[in-house]
C-alpha cells in the first residue's frame, strides 16, 4: 500500500495518475468481487427460477435472503475484532475475512449451479442464503479495507470511484455474460463459471502485495476497465447512429476487446509468477492454509445448519401461533429490528457523552462501534444519521417506478432493454468517473452538494419524460442519461463521505451501520410509491420524489462540518 496523499486541486494529468496506483487497481478487483454476486442473487437467479416454473410467490420469498445486507452490522463486530485462524497469519485480519467470505461466495454460486431448482429447490434456497450472507460479509471487509487504505479523506473519492466502476463491471458480467453462458451451456455451467471468477478474484487479492502480484492486480484492473469500455461502445453501436458513428463505435469496441485479451494474458502470467515466487512477502504455509480452509468450511457448514433450522422453525412457529405475515409485514419488522440499536444509542446519548476516553464500553467488541460513534459526535450524530437517510432518498423512491413508467408510456420491452438494460448500465460509469475527478479537484464537501443537486435533476428529468411522446427514443435517452449519470455521481460521492465518518478501529461495523441506515428507510417509503402513482399519476410522483431530495441539498451544505476528529469531544 502506498503512502502518497491525494489533495484537491490537482491538474487533469495528475488526477488520472491517481488511478495508476496499485491500491486503486486492487479496488477495481474488489469492486468486481462485490458486484458479481449481487445480480446473480437478485436478478439472474430469479430469471432461472421463473424459467424453471417455480411459483412466483416462492421466487418472492428468495428476496428475503437479501436482508443479510441490511443486518450485516450485527456480525460486523466479529469481522472488526477477531482474526480468522490460519488466513489471518498469512494475510492480516481484513484480507483474511475477505478471503474467507469469497470462498463462501464461490461455494454458494457453485452450490446453486449444482443444486438446480427444478430438482431440489430447498438446496437452491440454502445455497442462496449462503451466497447472500457471504456476500454481505465480503462487503464488510471490503468497505473496511477501502477506508483504511485511504491516506486522507480526499483519497476516499478515487477509491470509491474505482470500487463503483469495478462493481458495475461485476454486474455486467453477472447480468449479461452469465445469461449468455446460460443460453448456450445452461444455468448450472453459468453459475460454476461465476464461482471460478470469484475464486480468481480471491487469489489476486491474496497475492496483490507481492512484486508480481502488483502487476497481476494492475493487469486485472486494466482488463476490468476494458470490459466496461467495450461494453459501453458495444451498447452505443446498437443506437440509431450515423454510418460513420456506427463504425467508430464498432472499432472502439474491438480495440478494447483486444486490450482486454492482452491484459488477461498479462494477468495470468503475472499471477502464476506471483504464486511461484513470493519474494519478500509472507510465504504461504501449508498448515496455515489447512487451518484457514478448515475454518471456512466449518463456517459455511454452520451457516447452512443455522439457515436450515431457521427455515424449518419459523413456518412451524407461525403455524402454531396461527400468525400469517405478508412480505410487507416482514419488511417492516426488518426495519424496526435494524434501527433498534441506533434508537437505543440515541436514547443513551447523554450517558455516552459522559464516558471518559478510556471507558471499556468504547472498545467493547460488540458495542464499541455503536457507542464510539455517538461518543465522538454527540447530538450531531442525529443530524449525521438524518443526512445519511436523506441523501439517496429521492433516487431509491423513484427507481422502483421507472420501468413501470416506461411501459405506461408505450415503450416496448426491446426499447427499454436497449436503453435501460444496456445503455443505462454503462452510462453510470460516466457519473462514477466524474465523481472521482470532482472529489480530487473540488473536494468532498462541494461534490456532496453537486451530487444532491443532480439527483433532484435526474428525478425532474423523469417528470418531463412521462409527458413526452414514445414515438421517439430521444426523451427516454435524455432521462436515462441524466438519471444514471446523477446516480453514479451521487452514489460514489456518498460512499466516499460515509467512509470519512468512521473510526478506523471499527471501520467495518460503523460503515455497515451507515449502509443499512441509508437504504432501509428509503426502501420502506418506496413500497408506497405505487399508491402515489395510482392517486396522482407518474408526473406528480416523480416531482414528489425530486422534492424528497431537497432536504439533502440543504443538509449537504453542512455535512462536511459534522465530522469531529476521532477520539475528541467538541462540546
FENURTA-V92430 format. One record per residue. RES is the residue in one letter. PSI is psi in whole degrees, 0 to 359 (* if undefined). Layout:
RES_PSI, RES_PSI
This chain:
X_133, X_160, X_0, X_140, X_146, X_128, X_148, X_146, X_4, X_154, X_173, X_317, X_315, X_323, X_314, X_328, X_333, X_322, X_1, X_355, X_143, X_318, X_333, X_317, X_319, X_328, X_328, X_315, X_317, X_322, X_319, X_316, X_327, X_324, X_334, X_313, X_337, X_303, X_332, X_334, X_312, X_339, X_300, X_321, X_319, X_321, X_318, X_316, X_319, X_319, X_341, X_10, X_31, X_139, X_137, X_328, X_320, X_324, X_320, X_321, X_329, X_331, X_339, X_333, X_336, X_349, X_344, X_326, X_331, X_333, X_10, X_339, X_343, X_323, X_2, X_325, X_328, X_317, X_326, X_326, X_343, X_149, X_130, X_132, X_143, X_293, X_327, X_323, X_327, X_319, X_341, X_164, X_309, X_307, X_327, X_315, X_320, X_317, X_316, X_316, X_322, X_327, X_316, X_318, X_314, X_317, X_320, X_316, X_313, X_321, X_319, X_316, X_319, X_336, X_320, X_105, X_338, X_339, X_327, X_81, X_326, X_319, X_321, X_318, X_319, X_313, X_332, X_319, X_317, X_318, X_313, X_316, X_314, X_321, X_319, X_321, X_320, X_319, X_319, X_310, X_317, X_316, X_317, X_317, X_318, X_316, X_317, X_338, X_336, X_135, X_334, X_176, X_323, X_333, X_345, X_328, X_305, X_321, X_317, X_322, X_316, X_319, X_312, X_321, X_311, X_323, X_315, X_322, X_319, X_321, X_324, X_316, X_315, X_322, X_339, X_300, X_319, X_318, X_326, X_315, X_318, X_324, X_324, X_334, X_353, X_156, X_321, X_315, X_321, X_316, X_325, X_321, X_320, X_325, X_321, X_323, X_319, X_318, X_320, X_316, X_322, X_318, X_318, X_315, X_331, X_338, X_13, X_337, X_4, X_156, X_308, X_344, X_324, X_321, X_322, X_317, X_318, X_316, X_322, X_320, X_316, X_318, X_317, X_318, X_317, X_322, X_315, X_320, X_318, X_333, X_321, X_309, X_329, X_320, X_318, X_325, X_341, X_349, X_157, X_89, X_170, X_165, X_316, X_322, X_322, X_316, X_328, X_314, X_320, X_316, X_317, X_322, X_312, X_333, X_314, X_336, X_318, X_317, X_320, X_315, X_315, X_315, X_329, X_319, X_317, X_322, X_312, X_321, X_312, X_325, X_314, X_317, X_320, X_322, X_329, X_331, X_91, X_344, X_229, X_2, X_168, X_127, X_150, X_118, X_138, X_321, X_321, X_319, X_318, X_313, X_320, X_314, X_322, X_318, X_316, X_315, X_318, X_320, X_316, X_318, X_319, X_317, X_317, X_319, X_315, X_317, X_317, X_318, X_317, X_317, X_328, X_327, X_318, X_309, X_322, X_318, X_316, X_324, X_317, X_322, X_358, X_44, X_131, X_123, X_132, X_168, X_323, X_322, X_317, X_320, X_318, X_316, X_320, X_318, X_315, X_316, X_319, X_325, X_346, X_313, X_323, X_316, X_318, X_319, X_322, X_318, X_324, X_5, X_315, X_321, X_320, X_321, X_339, X_354, X_144, X_158, X_334, X_16, X_134, X_329, X_330, X_342, X_12, X_133, X_322, X_321, X_345, X_318, X_319, X_311, X_319, X_317, X_316, X_332, X_318, X_324, X_341, X_221, X_341, X_336, X_327, X_316, X_322, X_314, X_323, X_317, X_316, X_321, X_329, X_335, X_316, X_14, X_310, X_321, X_313, X_318, X_318, X_322, X_326, X_338, X_3, X_306, X_321, X_326, X_319, X_314, X_316, X_330, X_338, X_8, X_143, X_165, X_322, X_319, X_318, X_319, X_318, X_310, X_318, X_314, X_333, X_296, X_316, X_326, X_314, X_333, X_340, X_327, X_327, X_315, X_320, X_314, X_317, X_323, X_318, X_317, X_318, X_318, X_325, X_315, X_324, X_342, X_164, X_320, X_309, X_321, X_324, X_316, X_315, X_316, X_319, X_321, X_312, X_334, X_319, X_318, X_321, X_321, X_319, X_325, X_324, X_326, X_324, X_319, X_312, X_352, X_8, X_167, X_145, X_10, X_339, X_149, X_351, X_313, X_320, X_320, X_314, X_312, X_315, X_321, X_311, X_313, X_317, X_324, X_317, X_316, X_319, X_320, X_306, X_320, X_318, X_314, X_323, X_321, X_317, X_318, X_311, X_329, X_332, X_348, X_338, X_153, X_124, X_344, X_337, X_37, X_310, X_315, X_312, X_322, X_324, X_323, X_311, X_317, X_332, X_317, X_316, X_339, X_328, X_310, X_308, X_322, X_323, X_316, X_325, X_336, X_341, X_1, X_324, X_323, X_321, X_316, X_317, X_325, X_328, X_353, X_164, X_318, X_312, X_326, X_314, X_327, X_321, X_316, X_321, X_320, X_329, X_340, X_349, X_316, X_326, X_324, X_313, X_313, X_328, X_339, X_334, X_351, X_324, X_340, X_345, X_45, X_73, X_154, X_143, X_131, X_6, X_157, X_127, X_47, X_*
